[in-house]
Amino acid sequence: MTFDEIKSKLKNYTVGIAGAGGLGSNCAVALTRVGIGKLVISDFDVVNESNLNRQYFFRDQLGQKKVEALKENIIRINREVEIITRDVKLNENNIVAIYKDCDILVEAFDLAEMKKMLIETFLSELPEKKIVLGLGMAGWGNSNLIKFRQSENLYICGDEKSEIADDNPPLAPRVGMVANMQANTVLELLLRR
Amino acid sequence: MKITLNNRPELFDFKKITVTKLLEHKNYTFKMLVIKVNGKLVKKDAYDSFELNDGDDVTVLHLVSGG
């Protein structure tokens, strides 16, 4: 497929992004560059100085709502993308309604309990939804431990092991690898349709 | 019995095994898990009673923070 063919195909699809931190912001930017039609992005947080080591925000956006800052950055790259933002904390009562119409959902939370909430809620209420998970990306090095596997409608990107800690923080290179792997998985699923 | 665990076939000497026993047997001591059996979610409160049978397809996801 040529890039024009890829763009004309991708513009028909909507991708949900649950969380606009390290995974969500970088994955959204990758999908924006290749011409995804529509993004539905949720996050309740504001841009913090500590986010700049991995998240797709800029110093002059500190204090801004992440969903608004990310929307600005997306528009600066590609004006064709339709962006729906939800300034909300996702939970088991609102997440299905927000993402049920998306073709694919990208899980982009930081906390394990939020990842669990998303997976369990969709497996219980909407098991046919395709979900691309980011699981395990703390620290640096060990590029070859980052992998991909599929379990029915769950597509898992990451090393599935490394947990963040004070002495093992999430950093731009490995978080970016997993975020872009998630975007790459989205492309694979959409372009094969 | 033979089950598929995370896409890999595994043989066990038991005829049946509960999810809890499987986790013990495999030394899966992670605290935050999502477990699917034949595509269906098995919640934590059912781990002690849910029995796995020959041929079952089991996915164990270990949820780690970071993103």
Chai-1 contact restraints between the chains, C-beta under 6 A:
chainA,res_idxA,chainB,res_idxB,connection_type,confidence,min_distance_angstrom,max_distance_angstrom,comment,restraint_id
A,G21,B,G67,contact,1.0,0.0,6.0,A-B,restraint_1
A,G22,B,G67,contact,1.0,0.0,6.0,A-B,restraint_2
A,L23,B,G67,contact,1.0,0.0,6.0,A-B,restraint_3
A,A108,B,G67,contact,1.0,0.0,6.0,A-B,restraint_4
A,F109,B,G67,contact,1.0,0.0,6.0,A-B,restraint_5
A,D110,B,G67,contact,1.0,0.0,6.0,A-B,restraint_6
A,L111,B,S65,contact,1.0,0.0,6.0,A-B,restraint_7
A,A112,B,M32,contact,1.0,0.0,6.0,A-B,restraint_8
A,A112,B,L63,contact,1.0,0.0,6.0,A-B,restraint_9
A,A112,B,V64,contact,1.0,0.0,6.0,A-B,restraint_10
A,A112,B,S65,contact,1.0,0.0,6.0,A-B,restraint_11
A,K115,B,L63,contact,1.0,0.0,6.0,A-B,restraint_12
A,K116,B,M32,contact,1.0,0.0,6.0,A-B,restraint_13
A,K116,B,V34,contact,1.0,0.0,6.0,A-B,restraint_14
A,K116,B,L63,contact,1.0,0.0,6.0,A-B,restraint_15
A,I119,B,V34,contact,1.0,0.0,6.0,A-B,restraint_16
A,E120,B,L41,contact,1.0,0.0,6.0,A-B,restraint_17
A,L123,B,L41,contact,1.0,0.0,6.0,A-B,restraint_18
A,S124,B,L41,contact,1.0,0.0,6.0,A-B,restraint_19
A,G134,B,G67,contact,1.0,0.0,6.0,A-B,restraint_20
A,G136,B,V64,contact,1.0,0.0,6.0,A-B,restraint_21
A,M137,B,G66,contact,1.0,0.0,6.0,A-B,restraint_22
A,A138,B,G66,contact,1.0,0.0,6.0,A-B,restraint_23
A,S151,B,T59,contact,1.0,0.0,6.0,A-B,restraint_24
A,E152,B,G39,contact,1.0,0.0,6.0,A-B,restraint_25
A,E160,B,H62,contact,1.0,0.0,6.0,A-B,restraint_26
A,E163,B,V64,contact,1.0,0.0,6.0,A-B,restraint_27
A,E163,B,S65,contact,1.0,0.0,6.0,A-B,restraint_28
A,I164,B,S65,contact,1.0,0.0,6.0,A-B,restraint_29
A,I164,B,G66,contact,1.0,0.0,6.0,A-B,restraint_30
A,P170,B,G66,contact,1.0,0.0,6.0,A-B,restraint_31
